[in-house]
């Protein structure tokens, strides 16, 4: 079934791009198409200037694309084993170096390295899912609704990490329902509706756009 | 990689255990009369079959209900290549490799089309494959002698050592089990092991982690089939008679039960499961009429009490390794 219609999207190195839109707009499908889990019926995916349309997901991962799927989907293994699974050899950094970086970013994961991922809280599982994606030392990281079902304080922590990663040079495509925070971290925002691009622009400009405001940010001006 | 979940085996104690247990089995074997010795042989054979099937079912999480097909391919390899059927008499060691190789090849050829399927669908197709092989053996009269089977198979000779008595086979099977156990253990602890676990847990997420799931599943299917094939060769050499009757769906089911009862994805589970599944029906022979009833009840009780198997994955190897003094 055709879900996406003529969407054109671009991410520059170290940039955070946010995709917003209501449920069923095709945000997840778009990410899955970029990472090769879905095959586009038309159009192209280019990564670092190379046409990678139709590549298998594992090939994309080895090229430096990390996909942190919706709903976290951590493996029911220990925390560290999850990181082992995410590790992709031959991308420059050793397993131990990457693992220590992940534990530096998320100290709680280091403390629970031997525990089963199933026993972690939702926020910790999300951290693990991001950590697992980072084990492939990605240049582009796809984050599908990392705030889903998490407490506000955890969401803030995770968005701080997103900013930190972008500062370190990782490009990020973020799919989010949490519009407020997304606009704060994003450089550029694309708004989807019914699988088509509704509007796009730099985050600051988009936040001021009356159309976006009406649809997504109705409460922004309302006194709280 | 060392972590709490997978402490390293202390090499000295590990090696001691690795030598002591088989040695103990062999010593016991020397004191057993023929009938219990045959039962012990069968336990070891099913333990190896369980280890093989475990790669696919336990580690990769793919339910294979046609494992007996690979066992049959191995058995017929020895029956056809070392008997009067075509007056071919190849040496046992060679056929062991041929049988395992053919079975592995069949596993990969079956895997290429069916590994797109998941869950129940995969189970049904593999079940069908198991039956197809049996029906083929039953009907290819010119090749396999049909339902009459192939009798008067050669006595197996391994580098001048003639495998004649159940005790000889006990030595062979202990060796095979040790090799298979170490092999499966290595897989579990290797990158392939983590890849298999990822495939079992979530195929899409695994692909996103840079794992070529198709290749990983094919490797699992192929290696598992090879172990099944090797077991088949030994089975044929032990019985010196094969017929399609030995390779019914029931056999596939028993091997699945071995690992489900013992504990999926855990080499110790296969050992315990094989012991129970082969030993219990033999012990129940005294109550001939109620034998299958009691056997069934025992299995249901085990699954009710320990739904994840007697040695669940989490407390299997790691628990034993801590006992053995791992870090």
Boltz contact constraints between the chains, C-beta under 6 A:
constraints:
  - contact:
      token1: [A, 57]
      token2: [B, 207]
      max_distance: 6.0
  - contact:
      token1: [A, 57]
      token2: [B, 208]
      max_distance: 6.0
  - contact:
      token1: [A, 58]
      token2: [B, 207]
      max_distance: 6.0
  - contact:
      token1: [A, 58]
      token2: [B, 210]
      max_distance: 6.0
  - contact:
      token1: [A, 58]
      token2: [B, 211]
      max_distance: 6.0
  - contact:
      token1: [A, 58]
      token2: [B, 212]
      max_distance: 6.0
  - contact:
      token1: [A, 61]
      token2: [B, 210]
      max_distance: 6.0
  - contact:
      token1: [A, 62]
      token2: [B, 210]
      max_distance: 6.0
  - contact:
      token1: [A, 67]
      token2: [B, 208]
      max_distance: 6.0
  - contact:
      token1: [A, 69]
      token2: [B, 205]
      max_distance: 6.0
  - contact:
      token1: [A, 73]
      token2: [B, 202]
      max_distance: 6.0
  - contact:
      token1: [A, 73]
      token2: [B, 205]
      max_distance: 6.0
  - contact:
      token1: [A, 75]
      token2: [B, 198]
      max_distance: 6.0
  - contact:
      token1: [A, 75]
      token2: [B, 201]
      max_distance: 6.0
  - contact:
      token1: [A, 76]
      token2: [B, 201]
      max_distance: 6.0
  - contact:
      token1: [A, 77]
      token2: [B, 197]
      max_distance: 6.0
  - contact:
      token1: [A, 78]
      token2: [B, 5]
      max_distance: 6.0
  - contact:
      token1: [A, 80]
      token2: [B, 3]
      max_distance: 6.0
  - contact:
      token1: [A, 84]
      token2: [B, 194]
      max_distance: 6.0
  - contact:
      token1: [A, 85]
      token2: [B, 194]
      max_distance: 6.0
  - contact:
      token1: [A, 85]
      token2: [B, 198]
      max_distance: 6.0
  - contact:
      token1: [A, 85]
      token2: [B, 209]
      max_distance: 6.0
  - contact:
      token1: [A, 86]
      token2: [B, 209]
      max_distance: 6.0
  - contact:
      token1: [A, 88]
      token2: [B, 210]
      max_distance: 6.0
  - contact:
      token1: [A, 113]
      token2: [B, 3]
      max_distance: 6.0
  - contact:
      token1: [A, 114]
      token2: [B, 3]
      max_distance: 6.0
  - contact:
      token1: [A, 114]
      token2: [B, 4]
      max_distance: 6.0
  - contact:
      token1: [A, 114]
      token2: [B, 5]
      max_distance: 6.0
  - contact:
      token1: [A, 136]
      token2: [B, 210]
      max_distance: 6.0
